[in-house]
Amino acid sequence: MVGGGFQNILKIPELKKRVLYTFGLLAVYRVGVHVPTPGIDTVALASFFARAKGTLLGLFDMFSGGALEQLSVFALGIMPYISASIIIQLLTVVVPHLEQLSKEGEQGRKKITQYTRYGTVLLSIIQGFGISIGLESMTSPGGAAVVIDPGWTFRLMTVITLTAGTAFIMWLGEQITERGIGNGISLIIFAGIVARMPVAVSNTFRLVSTGEMGVFSIVILVVLMLVVVAVIVFVEQGQRRIPVQYAKRVVGRRMYGGQSTHLPLKINTSGVIPPIFASSIIMFPATIANFINVPWMQQVAGAMVPGNLAYEALYVVFIFFFCYFYTAVTFNPVDVADNMKKHGGFIPGIRPGKRTADYIDRVLTRITLGGAIYVSTICVLPSILISKFNIPFYFGGTALLIVVGVAIDTVSQIESHMLTRHYEGFLKKGGGTRIKGRH
């Protein structure tokens, strides 16, 4: 059972240390969310954001775990790092030097990571400066200024504070990935979303008590969330298994090979990366536009509202792009076919080498299309339905996909640590299948 699985975590010193380390750094992140940036009237800022619920600023605030609403030192969140990662990965395809670095193993990856950090700082400075200027022109509904003492001192202080905050979050994410359990960046976004759930639930009940939302809407919301969660769990564990046969080989006096196995290809190979990347790409210019009081930029920001047709269409386009792009970056059919050929493996009916690579690429392209449709539907359809029923955007499919997807991935990693040390995982033998792919 699940309880027994958690008890087994405590029996493995290394795994216990990793889990506690992860929780410790996530706790540090949540504490930092409540440390305010100097020079801000928090009451006036809260009044301003009360009007931003259901807008792109509300979505950005969700990804930052509420840090933007309070304009804490972590207000920019991890999005500048994600944006920098996207830019570097795109440049890797077109810049020969970066492409060469990506093929140089560990040292090359370290160099690319270093470039990503520089890009994160640069983007944080740009966003921080844009936000600092926008804050100076912001007022609460009552007319109170958000910035207590405007000027270059405030702007420089804000840029330095927000940039340092993002750099620290980036460091926390890297430490969790290296020394903790799970993907650090995804877990930080996960923690921010989960931390906002109690507030969202209480706000929903408040709307019911005041008569702004009916019981029927609540029932629809709960059913919709349960259906979305079930679909996410079902598809995330789905695989397309390509049969692979290994020929018998004689090495010395021993015979190797001769067994049949399969090559598992996940339906959603890219996981929760596409919606996170797509949100980051849309948020970066739109957030700055929200803070700059220029008519045409305000019109752009107004069009980029979750539930709006223009926003959702652009969101779907970016999701499709990043589903294929991230799959191409992380899975190379040519390398898989070459490794298979070196070890005497082949797909029945397909010649080894280029034909095998082409076949794997064709299958991967088809299932990635299905994965992209699935991710787009989960992220967009609930948001459109929710906007029609006037339910808080927080409960949209993007948040559910990230929360459930990251949870499944983290539990799978914990499960792997347990099984490699011959401990029962979260599901006992005979009590059901383990966390694994579904054919």
The 8 nearest C-alpha neighbors of each residue, nearest first, counted from 0:
[[1, 426, 3, 2, 425, 427, 4, 430],
 [0, 2, 425, 4, 3, 426, 5, 424],
 [3, 1, 5, 4, 0, 6, 425, 7],
 [4, 2, 6, 0, 1, 5, 7, 425],
 [5, 3, 425, 424, 1, 7, 2, 6],
 [4, 6, 8, 2, 7, 3, 1, 425],
 [7, 5, 3, 8, 4, 9, 2, 10],
 [6, 8, 10, 4, 9, 5, 3, 422],
 [9, 7, 5, 6, 10, 11, 15, 14],
 [8, 10, 7, 15, 11, 6, 12, 5],
 [9, 11, 7, 8, 12, 6, 15, 14],
 [10, 12, 14, 9, 8, 13, 15, 7],
 [13, 11, 15, 14, 16, 10, 9, 8],
 [14, 12, 16, 15, 11, 17, 18, 416],
 [15, 13, 17, 16, 11, 12, 18, 8],
 [16, 14, 12, 18, 9, 17, 13, 8],
 [15, 17, 13, 19, 14, 18, 20, 12],
 [18, 16, 179, 14, 20, 15, 19, 180],
 [17, 19, 21, 15, 20, 16, 180, 179],
 [20, 18, 22, 16, 21, 17, 23, 15],
 [21, 19, 23, 17, 18, 22, 179, 16],
 [20, 22, 179, 18, 24, 19, 23, 175],
 [23, 21, 19, 25, 20, 24, 26, 18],
 [22, 24, 20, 26, 21, 25, 19, 27],
 [23, 25, 27, 26, 21, 22, 28, 20],
 [26, 24, 28, 22, 27, 23, 21, 29],
 [25, 27, 29, 23, 24, 28, 22, 30],
 [28, 26, 24, 30, 25, 29, 31, 23],
 [27, 29, 25, 31, 26, 30, 24, 32],
 [28, 30, 26, 32, 31, 27, 25, 33],
 [31, 29, 27, 32, 28, 33, 26, 34],
 [30, 32, 28, 34, 33, 29, 27, 73],
 [33, 31, 66, 29, 30, 73, 71, 34],
 [32, 34, 31, 30, 71, 35, 66, 29],
 [33, 35, 71, 31, 32, 72, 36, 30],
 [36, 34, 71, 72, 70, 33, 37, 69],
 [35, 37, 71, 72, 70, 39, 38, 34],
 [38, 36, 39, 35, 157, 156, 153, 160],
 [37, 39, 147, 146, 148, 36, 153, 40],
 [40, 38, 146, 41, 37, 147, 145, 36],
 [39, 41, 145, 43, 42, 146, 147, 44],
 [40, 42, 44, 43, 39, 45, 69, 145],
 [43, 41, 45, 44, 40, 46, 145, 139],
 [44, 42, 139, 46, 145, 45, 41, 40],
 [43, 45, 41, 47, 46, 42, 145, 40],
 [46, 44, 42, 48, 47, 43, 41, 49],
 [47, 45, 49, 43, 44, 139, 48, 42],
 [48, 46, 139, 44, 45, 49, 50, 43],
 [49, 47, 51, 50, 45, 46, 68, 44],
 [48, 50, 46, 47, 51, 52, 45, 44],
 [49, 51, 48, 47, 52, 46, 53, 54],
 [52, 50, 48, 54, 49, 57, 56, 53],
 [53, 51, 57, 54, 50, 49, 48, 56],
 [52, 54, 392, 57, 51, 391, 305, 55],
 [55, 53, 304, 57, 56, 51, 52, 305],
 [54, 56, 58, 57, 304, 59, 305, 303],
 [57, 55, 59, 54, 58, 60, 51, 286],
 [56, 58, 52, 60, 54, 55, 59, 53],
 [57, 59, 55, 61, 60, 56, 54, 62],
 [60, 58, 56, 62, 61, 57, 55, 63],
 [59, 61, 57, 63, 65, 67, 58, 62],
 [60, 62, 58, 64, 59, 63, 192, 65],
 [63, 61, 59, 64, 60, 188, 191, 192],
 [64, 62, 76, 60, 66, 61, 65, 191],
 [191, 63, 65, 61, 62, 66, 192, 60],
 [64, 66, 60, 68, 63, 67, 61, 69],
 [65, 67, 74, 32, 71, 69, 63, 68],
 [68, 66, 74, 70, 60, 69, 65, 63],
 [67, 69, 65, 70, 66, 48, 60, 45],
 [68, 70, 71, 67, 66, 41, 35, 65],
 [71, 69, 67, 74, 68, 66, 35, 36],
 [70, 72, 35, 36, 74, 34, 73, 66],
 [71, 73, 164, 161, 36, 74, 160, 35],
 [74, 72, 164, 71, 76, 75, 32, 66],
 [73, 75, 67, 66, 71, 70, 76, 72],
 [76, 74, 73, 165, 161, 77, 78, 67],
 [75, 77, 63, 73, 74, 78, 165, 168],
 [76, 78, 80, 79, 165, 168, 81, 75],
 [77, 79, 81, 80, 76, 279, 82, 75],
 [80, 78, 82, 119, 81, 77, 122, 123],
 [81, 79, 119, 83, 78, 82, 77, 84],
 [80, 82, 78, 84, 83, 79, 85, 77],
 [81, 83, 79, 85, 84, 80, 279, 78],
 [82, 84, 80, 86, 118, 119, 85, 81],
 [85, 83, 81, 87, 82, 86, 115, 88],
 [86, 84, 82, 88, 83, 87, 89, 81],
 [85, 87, 83, 89, 84, 88, 90, 82],
 [88, 86, 90, 84, 89, 85, 91, 83],
 [89, 87, 91, 85, 90, 86, 84, 92],
 [88, 90, 86, 91, 87, 92, 85, 93],
 [91, 89, 87, 93, 92, 88, 94, 86],
 [92, 90, 98, 97, 88, 89, 94, 93],
 [91, 93, 90, 89, 94, 98, 88, 95],
 [92, 94, 90, 91, 95, 89, 98, 97],
 [93, 95, 91, 90, 97, 96, 92, 98],
 [96, 94, 98, 97, 99, 93, 91, 92],
 [97, 95, 99, 98, 94, 100, 91, 101],
 [98, 96, 91, 100, 99, 95, 94, 101],
 [97, 99, 91, 95, 101, 96, 100, 94],
 [98, 100, 96, 102, 97, 101, 95, 103],
 [101, 99, 107, 97, 103, 102, 98, 96],
 [100, 102, 98, 99, 107, 103, 108, 97],
 [103, 101, 99, 100, 104, 98, 107, 108],
 [104, 102, 107, 100, 101, 106, 99, 105],
 [105, 103, 107, 102, 106, 108, 101, 100],
 [104, 106, 108, 107, 109, 103, 110, 101],
 [107, 105, 109, 108, 104, 103, 110, 100],
 [106, 108, 100, 103, 110, 109, 104, 105],
 [107, 109, 111, 105, 110, 106, 101, 112],
 [110, 108, 112, 106, 107, 111, 113, 105],
 [109, 111, 113, 107, 112, 108, 106, 114],
 [112, 110, 114, 108, 113, 109, 115, 107],
 [113, 111, 115, 109, 110, 114, 108, 116],
 [112, 114, 110, 116, 111, 115, 109, 117],
 [115, 113, 111, 117, 116, 112, 118, 110],
 [116, 114, 112, 118, 113, 117, 83, 84],
 [117, 115, 119, 113, 118, 114, 112, 120],
 [118, 116, 114, 120, 119, 115, 121, 113],
 [117, 119, 115, 121, 83, 116, 120, 122],
 [118, 120, 80, 116, 122, 79, 83, 117],
 [119, 121, 123, 117, 118, 122, 124, 162],
 [122, 120, 118, 124, 123, 119, 117, 125],
 [121, 123, 125, 119, 124, 120, 79, 126],
 [124, 122, 120, 162, 126, 121, 125, 127],
 [123, 125, 127, 121, 122, 126, 158, 162],
 [126, 124, 122, 128, 123, 127, 129, 121],
 [127, 125, 129, 123, 128, 124, 122, 130],
 [128, 126, 158, 124, 130, 129, 125, 123],
 [127, 129, 131, 125, 130, 126, 158, 124],
 [128, 130, 126, 132, 127, 131, 287, 133],
 [129, 131, 133, 127, 128, 132, 290, 134],
 [132, 130, 128, 134, 154, 133, 129, 127],
 [133, 131, 129, 135, 130, 134, 128, 154],
 [134, 132, 290, 130, 291, 135, 131, 136],
 [133, 135, 137, 131, 136, 132, 130, 146],
 [134, 136, 133, 132, 146, 137, 149, 131],
 [137, 135, 134, 133, 138, 132, 292, 144],
 [138, 136, 134, 135, 145, 144, 133, 139],
 [139, 137, 144, 143, 142, 145, 140, 136],
 [138, 140, 43, 47, 142, 143, 141, 46],
 [141, 139, 142, 138, 46, 47, 143, 43],
 [142, 140, 139, 143, 138, 43, 46, 144],
 [143, 141, 139, 138, 140, 144, 43, 137],
 [144, 142, 139, 138, 141, 43, 145, 140],
 [143, 145, 138, 146, 137, 142, 139, 43],
 [144, 146, 40, 43, 138, 44, 137, 39],
 [147, 145, 39, 135, 144, 148, 149, 38],
 [146, 148, 38, 39, 40, 145, 149, 144],
 [147, 149, 146, 38, 150, 153, 39, 135],
 [150, 148, 153, 146, 135, 147, 151, 152],
 [149, 151, 152, 153, 154, 148, 135, 155],
 [150, 152, 154, 153, 155, 149, 156, 132],
 [153, 151, 155, 150, 154, 156, 149, 157],
 [152, 154, 156, 151, 150, 155, 149, 157],
 [153, 155, 151, 157, 131, 156, 152, 158],
 [156, 154, 158, 152, 157, 153, 151, 159],
 [155, 157, 153, 159, 154, 158, 160, 152],
 [156, 158, 160, 154, 155, 159, 161, 153],
 [157, 159, 127, 155, 161, 160, 128, 156],
 [160, 158, 156, 162, 157, 161, 163, 155],
 [161, 159, 157, 163, 158, 162, 72, 156],
 [160, 162, 164, 72, 158, 163, 159, 157],
 [163, 161, 123, 165, 159, 164, 160, 158],
 [162, 164, 166, 160, 161, 165, 159, 167],
 [165, 163, 73, 161, 72, 167, 162, 166],
 [164, 166, 168, 162, 167, 163, 76, 73],
 [167, 165, 169, 163, 164, 168, 162, 170],
 [166, 168, 170, 164, 169, 165, 163, 171],
 [169, 167, 171, 165, 170, 166, 172, 164],
 [168, 170, 166, 172, 167, 171, 165, 173],
 [169, 171, 167, 173, 168, 172, 174, 166],
 [172, 170, 168, 174, 169, 173, 175, 167],
 [173, 171, 183, 184, 169, 175, 170, 174],
 [172, 174, 176, 170, 175, 171, 183, 177],
 [173, 175, 177, 171, 172, 176, 178, 170],
 [174, 176, 179, 183, 172, 178, 173, 177],
 [177, 175, 183, 182, 173, 174, 179, 178],
 [178, 176, 174, 175, 179, 173, 180, 183],
 [179, 177, 175, 174, 176, 17, 180, 20],
 [180, 178, 17, 175, 21, 176, 20, 177],
 [179, 181, 17, 18, 176, 21, 175, 409],
 [180, 182, 409, 176, 183, 412, 179, 408],
 [181, 183, 176, 185, 184, 186, 180, 175],
 [182, 184, 172, 176, 175, 186, 185, 173],
 [185, 183, 172, 187, 186, 182, 188, 77],
 [184, 186, 188, 187, 182, 183, 189, 405],
 [185, 187, 189, 183, 188, 184, 190, 182],
 [186, 188, 190, 184, 189, 185, 183, 191],
 [189, 187, 191, 185, 186, 190, 62, 192],
 [190, 188, 186, 192, 187, 191, 402, 185],
 [191, 189, 187, 193, 188, 192, 194, 186],
 [64, 190, 192, 188, 194, 189, 193, 63],
 [191, 193, 189, 195, 194, 190, 64, 61],
 [194, 192, 190, 196, 195, 191, 189, 402],
 [195, 193, 191, 192, 196, 190, 64, 197],
 [196, 194, 192, 193, 198, 197, 199, 64],
 [195, 197, 199, 193, 198, 194, 200, 192],
 [198, 196, 200, 199, 195, 201, 194, 193],
 [199, 197, 201, 196, 195, 200, 202, 194],
 [198, 200, 196, 202, 197, 201, 203, 195],
 [201, 199, 203, 197, 202, 198, 196, 204],
 [200, 202, 198, 204, 203, 199, 205, 197],
 [203, 201, 205, 199, 200, 204, 198, 206],
 [202, 204, 200, 206, 205, 201, 199, 207],
 [205, 203, 207, 201, 206, 202, 208, 200],
 [204, 206, 202, 208, 203, 207, 201, 209],
 [207, 205, 211, 203, 209, 204, 212, 208],
 [206, 208, 212, 204, 210, 205, 209, 211],
 [209, 207, 205, 210, 206, 204, 211, 212],
 [210, 208, 206, 207, 211, 205, 212, 204],
 [209, 211, 207, 212, 208, 206, 213, 205],
 [212, 210, 206, 209, 207, 213, 208, 205],
 [213, 211, 207, 206, 210, 216, 214, 390],
 [212, 214, 215, 216, 207, 210, 217, 211],
 [213, 215, 217, 216, 218, 212, 207, 219],
 [214, 216, 218, 213, 217, 219, 212, 220],
 [217, 215, 219, 213, 214, 218, 220, 212],
 [218, 216, 220, 214, 219, 215, 221, 213],
 [217, 219, 215, 221, 220, 216, 222, 214],
 [218, 220, 216, 222, 217, 221, 223, 215],
 [219, 221, 217, 223, 218, 222, 216, 224],
 [222, 220, 224, 218, 223, 219, 217, 225],
 [223, 221, 225, 219, 224, 220, 218, 226],
 [222, 224, 220, 226, 221, 225, 219, 227],
 [223, 225, 227, 221, 222, 226, 228, 220],
 [226, 224, 228, 222, 227, 223, 229, 221],
 [225, 227, 229, 223, 224, 228, 222, 230],
 [228, 226, 224, 230, 229, 225, 223, 231],
 [227, 229, 231, 225, 230, 226, 224, 232],
 [230, 228, 226, 232, 227, 231, 233, 225],
 [229, 231, 233, 227, 228, 232, 234, 226],
 [230, 232, 228, 234, 233, 229, 235, 227],
 [233, 231, 229, 235, 230, 234, 228, 236],
 [234, 232, 230, 231, 235, 236, 229, 237],
 [233, 235, 237, 231, 236, 232, 230, 266],
 [236, 234, 232, 237, 233, 231, 267, 266],
 [237, 235, 436, 437, 234, 233, 232, 435],
 [236, 238, 437, 234, 235, 436, 266, 438],
 [239, 237, 265, 438, 264, 266, 437, 436],
 [238, 240, 264, 263, 265, 438, 241, 266],
 [241, 239, 263, 262, 261, 238, 264, 242],
 [240, 242, 262, 261, 243, 239, 263, 346],
 [243, 241, 261, 260, 346, 240, 262, 244],
 [244, 242, 346, 261, 260, 345, 259, 344],
 [243, 245, 259, 345, 344, 346, 258, 260],
 [246, 244, 344, 257, 256, 343, 258, 259],
 [245, 247, 257, 256, 343, 344, 248, 244],
 [248, 246, 257, 256, 255, 245, 254, 249],
 [249, 247, 255, 254, 256, 250, 246, 257],
 [248, 250, 254, 253, 255, 251, 252, 247],
 [251, 249, 253, 252, 254, 248, 255, 247],
 [252, 250, 253, 249, 254, 248, 255, 247],
 [251, 253, 250, 249, 254, 255, 248, 247],
 [254, 252, 250, 251, 249, 255, 248, 256],
 [253, 255, 249, 248, 250, 247, 252, 256],
 [254, 256, 248, 247, 249, 253, 257, 250],
 [257, 255, 247, 245, 246, 258, 248, 254],
 [256, 258, 247, 246, 245, 255, 259, 244],
 [259, 257, 256, 245, 244, 260, 246, 247],
 [258, 260, 244, 243, 245, 257, 261, 242],
 [261, 259, 243, 242, 244, 258, 262, 245],
 [260, 262, 242, 243, 241, 240, 263, 259],
 [261, 263, 241, 240, 242, 264, 243, 260],
 [264, 262, 240, 239, 238, 261, 265, 241],
 [265, 263, 239, 238, 240, 266, 262, 363],
 [266, 264, 238, 268, 267, 237, 239, 263],
 [265, 267, 370, 366, 238, 237, 268, 367],
 [266, 268, 370, 265, 269, 270, 235, 367],
 [267, 269, 265, 270, 266, 326, 264, 367],
 [268, 270, 267, 326, 322, 272, 325, 271],
 [269, 271, 272, 267, 268, 404, 273, 235],
 [272, 270, 401, 273, 274, 404, 269, 275],
 [271, 273, 275, 270, 274, 269, 276, 321],
 [274, 272, 321, 318, 276, 275, 322, 271],
 [275, 273, 277, 276, 272, 318, 278, 271],
 [276, 274, 278, 272, 273, 277, 279, 271],
 [275, 277, 279, 273, 278, 274, 272, 280],
 [278, 276, 274, 317, 280, 279, 275, 318],
 [279, 277, 275, 281, 276, 280, 282, 274],
 [278, 280, 276, 282, 277, 281, 78, 82],
 [279, 281, 277, 278, 282, 283, 276, 82],
 [282, 280, 278, 279, 283, 285, 277, 284],
 [283, 281, 285, 279, 286, 280, 284, 278],
 [282, 284, 286, 285, 280, 281, 279, 287],
 [285, 283, 287, 286, 282, 288, 281, 280],
 [284, 286, 288, 282, 300, 287, 283, 289],
 [287, 285, 289, 288, 282, 284, 283, 56],
 [286, 288, 290, 289, 284, 285, 129, 291],
 [289, 287, 285, 296, 291, 286, 290, 300],
 [290, 288, 286, 287, 300, 291, 297, 285],
 [289, 291, 133, 287, 288, 130, 292, 134],
 [292, 290, 133, 288, 289, 293, 287, 296],
 [291, 293, 290, 294, 297, 133, 296, 289],
 [292, 294, 296, 291, 295, 297, 288, 298],
 [295, 293, 297, 296, 298, 292, 299, 291],
 [294, 296, 298, 297, 293, 299, 300, 292],
 [297, 295, 299, 288, 298, 293, 294, 300],
 [296, 298, 300, 294, 295, 299, 301, 293],
 [297, 299, 301, 295, 296, 300, 302, 294],
 [300, 298, 296, 302, 301, 297, 303, 295],
 [299, 301, 297, 303, 285, 298, 302, 289],
 [302, 300, 298, 299, 303, 297, 304, 289],
 [303, 301, 299, 300, 304, 298, 309, 310],
 [302, 304, 310, 300, 301, 299, 55, 305],
 [303, 305, 54, 55, 307, 302, 310, 306],
 [306, 304, 307, 310, 54, 55, 303, 311],
 [305, 307, 383, 386, 382, 304, 308, 311],
 [306, 308, 310, 304, 305, 309, 311, 302],
 [307, 309, 311, 310, 312, 306, 305, 313],
 [310, 308, 312, 307, 311, 313, 302, 303],
 [311, 309, 303, 313, 307, 308, 312, 314],
 [310, 312, 314, 308, 313, 309, 315, 307],
 [313, 311, 315, 309, 314, 310, 308, 316],
 [314, 312, 316, 310, 315, 311, 309, 317],
 [313, 315, 311, 317, 312, 316, 310, 318],
 [316, 314, 318, 312, 317, 313, 375, 311],
 [317, 315, 313, 319, 318, 314, 320, 312],
 [316, 318, 320, 277, 314, 315, 319, 321],
 [317, 319, 315, 273, 321, 320, 316, 277],
 [320, 318, 322, 371, 316, 317, 321, 315],
 [321, 319, 317, 318, 323, 322, 324, 316],
 [320, 322, 324, 273, 318, 323, 325, 319],
 [323, 321, 319, 320, 273, 325, 324, 269],
 [322, 324, 326, 321, 320, 325, 327, 319],
 [325, 323, 321, 327, 326, 322, 320, 328],
 [324, 326, 328, 327, 321, 322, 323, 269],
 [327, 325, 323, 329, 328, 324, 269, 330],
 [326, 328, 324, 325, 330, 329, 323, 331],
 [329, 327, 325, 326, 330, 324, 331, 88],
 [328, 330, 326, 327, 325, 331, 269, 268],
 [331, 329, 327, 326, 328, 332, 335, 325],
 [330, 332, 333, 334, 327, 335, 329, 328],
 [333, 331, 356, 335, 334, 360, 359, 336],
 [334, 332, 356, 336, 335, 331, 337, 353],
 [335, 333, 337, 336, 331, 332, 338, 356],
 [334, 336, 332, 338, 333, 337, 339, 331],
 [335, 337, 339, 333, 356, 334, 338, 352],
 [338, 336, 340, 334, 339, 335, 333, 352],
 [339, 337, 341, 335, 340, 336, 334, 342],
 [338, 340, 344, 336, 337, 342, 341, 335],
 [339, 341, 337, 343, 344, 338, 342, 351],
 [342, 340, 338, 339, 343, 337, 344, 336],
 [343, 341, 339, 340, 344, 338, 245, 256],
 [342, 344, 340, 245, 341, 246, 339, 345],
 [343, 345, 245, 339, 340, 244, 342, 246],
 [346, 344, 244, 243, 351, 347, 245, 339],
 [345, 347, 243, 349, 242, 244, 348, 355],
 [348, 346, 349, 345, 244, 243, 242, 350],
 [347, 349, 346, 350, 345, 351, 355, 354],
 [350, 348, 346, 347, 355, 351, 354, 345],
 [349, 351, 354, 355, 352, 348, 345, 346],
 [352, 350, 355, 345, 340, 354, 349, 353],
 [353, 351, 355, 354, 336, 337, 356, 340],
 [352, 354, 356, 355, 357, 351, 333, 336],
 [355, 353, 357, 356, 352, 350, 358, 351],
 [354, 356, 358, 351, 353, 352, 357, 336],
 [357, 355, 333, 353, 332, 359, 336, 358],
 [358, 356, 360, 354, 355, 359, 361, 353],
 [357, 359, 355, 361, 360, 356, 354, 362],
 [360, 358, 362, 356, 361, 357, 332, 363],
 [359, 361, 363, 357, 358, 362, 332, 364],
 [362, 360, 358, 364, 359, 363, 357, 365],
 [363, 361, 359, 365, 364, 360, 358, 366],
 [362, 364, 360, 366, 361, 365, 367, 359],
 [365, 363, 367, 361, 362, 366, 360, 368],
 [366, 364, 362, 368, 367, 363, 361, 369],
 [365, 367, 369, 368, 363, 266, 364, 370],
 [368, 366, 370, 364, 369, 365, 363, 371],
 [369, 367, 371, 365, 366, 370, 372, 364],
 [368, 370, 366, 372, 367, 371, 373, 365],
 [369, 371, 267, 367, 373, 368, 266, 372],
 [370, 372, 368, 374, 319, 373, 369, 322],
 [373, 371, 369, 375, 370, 374, 376, 368],
 [372, 374, 370, 376, 371, 375, 369, 377],
 [375, 373, 371, 377, 376, 372, 378, 370],
 [376, 374, 372, 378, 373, 377, 315, 379],
 [375, 377, 373, 380, 379, 374, 378, 372],
 [376, 378, 396, 374, 375, 379, 380, 373],
 [379, 377, 396, 397, 375, 376, 374, 380],
 [378, 380, 382, 376, 381, 375, 377, 383],
 [379, 381, 383, 376, 382, 377, 384, 378],
 [382, 380, 384, 383, 396, 395, 379, 385],
 [383, 381, 395, 385, 379, 380, 384, 306],
 [382, 384, 306, 386, 380, 385, 381, 379],
 [385, 383, 381, 387, 386, 382, 380, 388],
 [386, 384, 382, 388, 390, 387, 383, 381],
 [385, 387, 389, 383, 388, 384, 306, 382],
 [388, 386, 384, 385, 389, 383, 390, 306],
 [387, 389, 385, 386, 390, 384, 216, 212],
 [390, 388, 386, 387, 385, 391, 212, 392],
 [389, 391, 385, 388, 386, 392, 212, 216],
 [392, 390, 393, 394, 53, 389, 385, 203],
 [393, 391, 53, 394, 395, 390, 382, 385],
 [392, 394, 391, 395, 199, 398, 61, 58],
 [395, 393, 392, 391, 396, 398, 399, 224],
 [396, 394, 382, 393, 392, 397, 381, 398],
 [395, 397, 378, 399, 377, 398, 381, 400],
 [398, 396, 378, 400, 399, 395, 401, 274],
 [399, 397, 401, 396, 400, 395, 402, 394],
 [398, 400, 396, 402, 401, 397, 403, 395],
 [401, 399, 397, 403, 398, 402, 404, 396],
 [400, 402, 404, 398, 399, 403, 271, 405],
 [401, 403, 399, 405, 189, 400, 404, 406],
 [402, 404, 406, 400, 405, 401, 399, 407],
 [405, 403, 401, 407, 406, 402, 400, 408],
 [404, 406, 408, 407, 402, 403, 401, 409],
 [405, 407, 403, 409, 404, 408, 402, 410],
 [408, 406, 410, 404, 405, 409, 411, 403],
 [407, 409, 405, 411, 406, 410, 404, 412],
 [410, 408, 181, 412, 406, 411, 407, 405],
 [409, 411, 413, 407, 412, 408, 414, 406],
 [412, 410, 414, 408, 409, 413, 434, 407],
 [413, 411, 415, 409, 414, 410, 408, 416],
 [414, 412, 410, 416, 415, 411, 409, 417],
 [413, 415, 411, 417, 412, 424, 416, 410],
 [414, 416, 412, 418, 417, 413, 419, 411],
 [417, 415, 413, 419, 414, 418, 412, 420],
 [418, 416, 422, 414, 415, 420, 419, 424],
 [417, 419, 421, 415, 420, 422, 416, 414],
 [418, 420, 416, 417, 421, 415, 422, 414],
 [419, 421, 418, 417, 422, 416, 11, 415],
 [422, 420, 418, 419, 417, 423, 424, 416],
 [423, 421, 417, 418, 420, 424, 7, 419],
 [424, 422, 427, 4, 418, 417, 421, 425],
 [423, 425, 4, 414, 426, 417, 422, 418],
 [424, 426, 4, 1, 0, 427, 423, 3],
 [425, 427, 0, 424, 433, 1, 430, 431],
 [428, 426, 430, 0, 423, 429, 425, 424],
 [429, 427, 430, 431, 426, 432, 423, 433],
 [428, 430, 431, 427, 432, 426, 433, 0],
 [431, 429, 427, 428, 426, 432, 0, 433],
 [430, 432, 429, 426, 433, 428, 427, 0],
 [433, 431, 434, 426, 430, 435, 428, 429],
 [432, 434, 435, 426, 431, 425, 424, 427],
 [435, 433, 411, 432, 436, 414, 410, 236],
 [436, 434, 433, 236, 437, 432, 411, 237],
 [435, 437, 236, 237, 238, 438, 434, 265],
 [438, 436, 237, 236, 238, 435, 233, 239],
 [437, 238, 237, 239, 436, 240, 236, 263]]
